[in-house]
């Protein structure tokens, strides 16, 4: 399943996904127009910037349960 396939009203905070840039798993924390702020561990305070050309590209990222 891809992020675009999630229910329309579902928030993205805490959604676990695979970032195609490095193949690692992350949890969605927030976003801006050029990428996503993500955590490797849901309970961690450390966040990582994951870049994309357009935020719409992130809709194609794979959701991991």
C-alpha positions in Angstrom: 0.0 0.0 0.0 1.2 3.5 -0.7 0.6 6.7 1.3 -1.9 7.8 -1.4 -4.0 4.7 -0.7 -4.6 5.6 3.0 -8.2 6.7 3.9 -8.7 10.3 3.0 -9.4 11.6 6.5 -6.5 9.7 8.2 -3.7 11.9 9.5 -0.2 11.0 8.5 1.5 11.6 11.9 2.9 8.3 13.1 2.4 6.4 9.7 5.4 4.1 9.2 6.8 4.1 5.7 9.8 3.2 3.6 11.8 6.2 2.2 13.0 5.3 -1.3 16.0 7.5 -1.0 17.8 5.1 1.4 15.3 2.2 1.8 15.0 2.7 5.6 11.8 2.7 7.6 10.6 5.9 9.2 7.6 7.4 11.0 6.0 10.5 9.5 6.3 13.5 11.9 5.5 16.5 9.7 6.0 17.9 6.2 6.9 20.9 4.2 6.7 21.5 0.5 10.0 19.9 -0.3 9.9 16.9 2.0 9.0 15.2 5.2 10.3 15.3 8.8 10.5 11.8 10.0 11.6 9.7 13.0 13.3 6.3 12.9 11.7 5.5 16.3 8.2 6.6 17.0 9.2 7.6 20.6 12.4 9.5 19.6 12.7 13.2 19.7 15.3 13.1 16.8 13.8 13.9 13.4 15.3 13.6 10.0 14.6 15.7 6.8 13.6 13.4 3.9 13.7 15.4 0.7 11.6 15.1 -2.5 11.2 17.3 -5.5 7.6 17.9 -4.7 5.6 16.8 -1.6 3.2 15.0 -3.9 6.0 12.5 -4.6 5.7 11.3 -1.0 2.3 10.0 -1.8 4.0 7.2 -3.7 6.1 6.0 -0.7 5.3 2.5 0.6 3.4 2.2 3.9 4.8 -0.5 6.2 2.6 -2.0 8.9 
